[in-house]
Amino acid sequence: MEVFLIGLIAATLRVATPLILGTLGELFAERAGILNLGIEGTMFCGAFVGFVVGGATGNLWLGVLAAIVAGILAGLLMGLLSVRLGVSQHVSGLGITLLLTGLSLFGFRLIFGEPRIPPSIAPFERLPILSQVPILGEILGQYALTYIALALVPVCWWMLYRTNFGLQIRAVGENPEAADAAGVNVFLTRYLALAIAGGLMAAGGAFLSLAQLGAFTYGIIAGRGWVCIALIIFGNWQPVRVLWGALLFGGVSALQLRLQTTGLDLPYEMFLALPYLVTIAALAVAGRNATYPAALLKAYKRE
Amino acid sequence: MRKPSILHTLVTCALLLVIFTVGCAPKPTEAGPTKLLVFGAFATPIEEPWDGVIHAALLKAEAEGKIDYEYTDNIGYAGDMERVLREVADQQKPAIIIGDAFGNEEAARRVAADYPNIAFAFGSGLGPSEPNFSVFDNWIHEPAYLCGMLAGGLTKTNTIGVVGGYPVPEVNRLTNAFIAGAKEVNPNAKVLVTFINSWFDPAAAKEAALAQIDAGADVLYAERFGVIEAAKEKGLFAFGNMSDQNELAPDLVVSSPVWNMNPTVEYLIKQVASGAYTAQDLKDFSMVAKGGANLAPFHATESKIPADLLAKVREREQQIKDGLFRVDINEQQPAPVN
């Protein structure tokens, strides 16, 4: 039982880490009025760039940094399409996901050819000192990126609710006309929000390739970006509630894998569906009072 | 008043276009099609191990000068397979089209029926269809059985974990053979089986393996990629799948059931070149007796395997090669705990 619980909590944090980073990123974009469906591709690109740079330089943190830079560029491209050119956010976001997925795979083949076995590097270690704490070592000994993701939650909350910049982001997401009249540069604010968003999403992808696996393969994101989009609604566009959503999804994911090993005589699909069922149920309850950023999906044009 | 200028839009479009065309540029084909032209049509990127095995065999045949080879991958399951196959059949007019029909069964068979002069050989869980649609599949249950024997002998906790993609006939075959092998050597062995419902989600596969380790497993069979990463983290023995995956963890990956498509490809080329080709199930060419499947070498782990266990496995292997031992083909979905 003790192994079960401790393993469960440790796995919850691991599974939730890329989701926390991805949702925090998406939160910035949506709070500024941009639904960024480029998230899946941005995470994929982050996983790829992080792996390549981390592997080539031998410095995994440099890999994370490079992934963040790539994510920022992806965010700016989203800005060019949806903010500057006013293209439909659905179309530009999905386009970016397709573009970045294709480009990353293309780049992968240019660099690694067609290996029969995915190339791998030594991934991040779990934090060594904390891993040796008796009993709780397994839980505390997480990857540094997990702690960073958790620490970013209050940071993002503080940025959004306690800084002038956060106020501007929320203003352009709610009422860009009024924000503009008040002297806020709507375009610049949205660009910046998308840049932050892209960086966070890409860091979430880099967690998978540099910490969880030490490898990059196609399908490495496997829809986690789309899960983030749902978690934002679940979290009602608030950083702390979004964190609970990511932990809930991660927790049920980790739980169902453990239930499968107990030999309960149920079709395994029931277990696999659990995280999604729980999220849908939670959405149905929490999502009814969802308050979308009022300007979400609306391109802003100055008259 | 700031409107996106036309120039701006054009530059963006041009940029995207350049990026796309660079990515999609076809390989220049060499003139003089004296050799058979074989076309590969893959639903997934060729990095996917199943399609990767086919691709590797075709590349080998090309390198040996037996065929000309072109391919398209990542065709997907959204209806593009039929269009791609028809375009290829009309324009390139290959002698043979090889691919995977899983998820595209009807499309592949429809096109084959319209081009009776082209040999179609597709990976499929179903049967062949006259006059020209042959099927193959990976039939590596024999080396999977041998890996099971090794796992059964190596486990200290009497618990072994298997992480699989979907419970389709192929995966069930391997898993059941692996379980049977483990039970032959160690009747007390408990085998945990988890499916992740994805062919490629290594992070989920790793988490599934870690959950099995929490449940006591100390030897893992990585039907899917990602499991060996868990073994590496915990320092446990593991088995790969489809190709020799020892290099992922040289001290820990004991062996892997290996699929080899060379015998199938060579047989196909011979049949088509001699005009004797007919639709058939090519499965024998993917089994041990004809060299289509084998147990990967033990590499650095050989010294860690107890001698009597090794002798037993070698004996079984020889019996399979000689046709004296038959590994049961069981395509029932395995239970979560066996």
Interface residues (C-beta under 8 A of the other chain):
Chain A: V3 F4 G7 A11 R14 V15 P18 L80 L81 R84 L85 G86 L99 G102 L103 L105 F106 F108 E114 P115 R116 I117 P118 S120 P123 F187 L208 Q212 L213 G214 A215 T217 Y218 G219 I220 A222 S253 A254 L257 R258 Q260 T261 T262 G263 L264 Y268 E269 L272 K301 R302 E303
Chain B: M1 R2 K3 P4 H8 T9 T12 L16 I19 F20 G23 T44 P45 I46 E47 E48 P49 G52 H55 A56 N74 G161 P167 L192 T194 F195 I196 N197 S198 W199 F200 D201 P202 A203 A204 K206 E207 A208 L210 A211 Q212 D214 A215 A217 F225 G226 E229 S243 Q245 E247 L248 A335 P336 V337
